Amino acid sequence: MSHIIRSIEALENIYGHPQLASTAKVSDRITPKYRDLIEASSFCALATVGPEGVDCSPRGDEGACLIVEDEKTLLLPDRRGNNRIDSLRNIVRDPRVALMMLIPGSGTTVRINGTAELTTDPELLARFAKEGNAPRCVVRITINELYFQCARAVIRAGLWNMETHVDPKTLPTPGSILQEMSQREIDGKKYDREWPERAAKTMW
């Protein structure tokens, strides 16, 4: 007997239907209270989809990582990264996006579904310049729906509990992974040693 769920009916037989608190919170625009949550979030995950599949990219900034332009629009400056531009490639070909916003110290998260476009408007680029460096583009997101997610996942994970934090020294370093994956073409120790200074110089 198969235990794979293959229909919505089978899924709903297990989970039932959401209660009012799960549906009443959904908005198709930014309300004043949702704006407070968005402006308190310095980190989000941006999910996109393209011909090669789906992608999820971390995004963070000083202060709010997403800027409220109006009640239907958010702006996300594309800060320095690894130049893979997976998210941007996807948005150019398929505008659908989803975001999950984290608020340091809070269990409440914010989820946003909508569409996005990329702009190189000089005024916007200049507006988001940091330390003399402007982003190369800005992601303009049109909101279809947004809502908060209850704190259970963050509580279970102990995300902000210092006692549960992992000691980075117990984990593989980026350099060690690169050395292994490149068959030692990349010197892992050198990469790890130089990365902090390189990151500080190229943060924006």
Backbone torsions as a table, in degrees:
resi	resn	phi	psi	omega
1	MET	NA	131.0	-178.9
2	SER	-78.2	139.7	176.4
3	HIS	-106.5	11.7	179.5
4	ILE	-82.7	130.0	178.1
5	ILE	-82.8	122.6	-174.3
6	ARG	-123.0	5.8	-179.9
7	SER	-145.7	155.5	176.4
8	ILE	-63.0	-38.5	-179.9
9	GLU	-60.3	-44.2	179.0
10	ALA	-64.7	-38.8	179.3
11	LEU	-64.1	-44.7	-178.6
12	GLU	-70.0	-25.5	175.3
13	ASN	-65.4	-28.0	179.1
14	ILE	-84.8	-45.2	-171.2
15	TYR	-100.2	-17.0	-176.2
16	GLY	74.4	-151.0	-177.6
17	HIS	-122.7	149.9	-178.0
18	PRO	-65.8	148.1	177.3
19	GLN	-84.0	173.1	-174.4
20	LEU	-55.8	-39.2	-178.0
21	ALA	-63.1	-24.2	-179.3
22	SER	-84.2	-18.4	-177.9
23	THR	-110.2	-31.0	-177.6
24	ALA	-67.3	-21.4	-176.4
25	LYS	-78.5	-10.1	-174.7
26	VAL	-78.5	130.8	178.6
27	SER	-128.3	150.4	176.4
28	ASP	-98.6	10.4	178.9
29	ARG	-154.5	170.0	-178.6
30	ILE	-85.3	112.2	175.1
31	THR	-85.4	165.6	179.5
32	PRO	-54.6	-42.0	-178.9
33	LYS	-70.4	-38.3	176.3
34	TYR	-67.3	-32.9	176.4
35	ARG	-61.9	-40.9	177.7
36	ASP	-58.1	-42.1	-179.9
37	LEU	-68.0	-44.3	-179.2
38	ILE	-61.0	-43.4	-176.9
39	GLU	-73.9	-12.3	176.9
40	ALA	-92.2	-5.8	-174.8
41	SER	-96.8	120.9	178.8
42	SER	-100.2	-1.1	-177.2
43	PHE	-143.1	139.4	173.0
44	CYS	-146.9	161.8	171.9
45	ALA	-108.6	129.4	-178.3
46	LEU	-106.5	117.1	178.8
47	ALA	-103.5	134.0	179.1
48	THR	-134.8	169.9	-179.7
49	VAL	-139.8	141.7	179.5
50	GLY	-148.8	-176.5	-178.0
51	PRO	-57.2	-30.1	-178.4
52	GLU	-83.6	-10.3	-178.0
53	GLY	131.3	-155.0	-176.9
54	VAL	-102.9	160.4	179.8
55	ASP	-144.6	147.6	176.5
56	CYS	-135.7	123.0	-171.4
57	SER	-123.8	134.2	176.5
58	PRO	-75.6	140.7	177.8
59	ARG	-135.0	133.8	179.4
60	GLY	-148.7	158.5	-178.4
61	ASP	-156.7	167.4	169.7
62	GLU	-70.5	131.4	-176.1
63	GLY	71.9	-145.7	-179.0
64	ALA	-70.7	135.7	177.6
65	CYS	-83.2	-22.9	175.7
66	LEU	-117.7	133.4	-177.3
67	ILE	-103.2	128.4	178.8
68	VAL	-77.2	117.3	177.0
69	GLU	-91.0	-44.6	172.8
70	ASP	-158.0	-172.8	-172.1
71	GLU	-68.3	-13.1	178.6
72	LYS	-115.7	-3.4	-168.5
73	THR	-130.9	134.2	174.1
74	LEU	-120.7	149.4	178.2
75	LEU	-118.8	134.3	-179.3
76	LEU	-127.2	101.5	176.7
77	PRO	-65.0	135.5	-179.1
78	ASP	-86.8	95.9	-178.6
79	ARG	-74.9	170.8	-178.8
80	ARG	-56.6	139.9	178.6
81	GLY	-149.4	-143.4	-175.0
82	ASN	-96.6	2.6	178.3
83	ASN	66.3	14.9	171.8
84	ARG	-71.6	-30.1	-179.6
85	ILE	46.9	37.7	179.0
86	ASP	-58.9	-45.9	-179.3
87	SER	-63.3	-42.6	-177.2
88	LEU	-68.2	-40.1	176.0
89	ARG	-58.3	-42.9	-179.8
90	ASN	-64.9	-45.6	-177.1
91	ILE	-61.1	-38.9	178.6
92	VAL	-59.9	-33.1	-175.6
93	ARG	-99.0	-24.6	-179.8
94	ASP	-149.7	111.7	-171.4
95	PRO	-75.2	-5.5	-176.2
96	ARG	-68.4	132.1	178.4
97	VAL	-138.4	158.8	171.8
98	ALA	-139.7	145.4	179.8
99	LEU	-132.4	146.9	169.0
100	MET	-125.8	122.2	-175.8
101	MET	-103.6	133.5	175.4
102	LEU	-107.2	143.0	178.5
103	ILE	-116.6	110.1	-177.5
104	PRO	-51.6	126.7	178.5
105	GLY	90.4	-11.3	-177.8
106	SER	-114.2	145.1	175.8
107	GLY	-80.8	-18.1	-178.1
108	THR	-75.0	131.3	173.5
109	THR	-116.2	162.3	179.4
110	VAL	-122.4	132.4	178.4
111	ARG	-112.9	137.0	-177.8
112	ILE	-133.0	133.2	173.3
113	ASN	-121.4	138.8	-179.5
114	GLY	-177.3	-154.5	177.8
115	THR	-128.2	158.5	-175.3
116	ALA	-138.2	157.3	171.7
117	GLU	-141.5	159.1	179.9
118	LEU	-105.4	136.1	178.8
119	THR	-131.2	145.4	174.5
120	THR	-115.7	28.6	177.1
121	ASP	-51.6	118.7	-176.5
122	PRO	-55.6	-37.1	-179.6
123	GLU	-65.8	-39.9	178.1
124	LEU	-67.3	-43.3	179.6
125	LEU	-59.7	-43.9	179.7
126	ALA	-66.3	-35.9	-179.9
127	ARG	-60.6	-34.3	-175.9
128	PHE	-101.8	14.6	178.6
129	ALA	-66.0	141.0	175.7
130	LYS	-129.9	130.1	179.4
131	GLU	51.4	38.7	177.2
132	GLY	81.7	0.8	-178.2
133	ASN	-113.0	120.2	178.8
134	ALA	-92.5	149.6	173.0
135	PRO	-64.8	156.0	-179.7
136	ARG	-80.5	-21.0	171.4
137	CYS	-157.1	168.2	176.1
138	VAL	-124.2	134.7	176.5
139	VAL	-89.2	117.9	177.9
140	ARG	-99.7	118.8	-173.6
141	ILE	-109.7	125.9	174.2
142	THR	-98.9	125.4	-173.7
143	ILE	-82.5	129.4	168.9
144	ASN	-96.5	-42.3	176.3
145	GLU	-155.7	148.3	172.7
146	LEU	-143.8	151.7	179.4
147	TYR	-164.2	158.6	176.9
148	PHE	-87.0	153.1	175.5
149	GLN	-109.1	137.7	-179.7
150	CYS	-62.4	165.6	-169.0
151	ALA	-84.4	3.5	-172.8
152	ARG	-56.0	-46.0	-176.3
153	ALA	-62.7	-43.9	-179.6
154	VAL	-66.3	-38.4	178.5
155	ILE	-66.3	-46.3	179.5
156	ARG	-59.6	-39.5	-177.7
157	ALA	-76.1	-15.8	-175.1
158	GLY	59.3	38.6	-168.7
159	LEU	-58.3	-38.9	-177.2
160	TRP	-103.6	8.6	-179.8
161	ASN	-87.5	109.8	-176.9
162	MET	-58.6	-28.9	-178.3
163	GLU	-67.8	-21.5	-179.4
164	THR	-98.3	-3.4	-177.2
165	HIS	-67.3	142.1	-179.1
166	VAL	-82.4	138.4	174.4
167	ASP	-72.3	116.1	-178.3
168	PRO	-54.7	-25.8	-178.8
169	LYS	-67.2	-17.1	-180.0
170	THR	-88.9	-2.8	-175.2
171	LEU	-106.2	155.0	172.4
172	PRO	-61.2	140.0	178.3
173	THR	-84.7	157.0	174.2
174	PRO	-54.1	-39.7	179.8
175	GLY	-62.7	-41.3	-179.5
176	SER	-65.7	-36.4	177.8
177	ILE	-67.6	-44.2	179.0
178	LEU	-62.0	-41.0	180.0
179	GLN	-62.9	-42.7	179.1
180	GLU	-65.8	-46.5	-175.1
181	MET	-71.8	-24.9	-179.9
182	SER	-94.8	10.2	-176.0
183	GLN	53.7	42.6	174.0
184	ARG	71.4	12.8	173.7
185	GLU	-68.2	-29.4	176.0
186	ILE	-100.2	130.3	177.2
187	ASP	-79.7	104.9	-174.1
188	GLY	-62.7	-43.3	-179.3
189	LYS	-64.6	-40.2	178.5
190	LYS	-64.3	-42.4	178.7
191	TYR	-59.8	-49.1	-179.4
192	ASP	-63.3	-38.4	-178.1
193	ARG	-66.6	-38.4	-174.3
194	GLU	-89.1	-16.4	-172.5
195	TRP	-62.1	-45.2	-178.1
196	PRO	-56.1	-44.6	179.8
197	GLU	-67.5	-40.6	179.7
198	ARG	-64.1	-41.8	179.6
199	ALA	-64.5	-42.0	-179.6
200	ALA	-62.0	-35.0	-178.3
201	LYS	-80.0	-20.1	-174.3
202	THR	-121.9	25.1	-175.8
203	MET	-61.6	-37.6	-177.0
204	TRP	-113.1	NA	NA
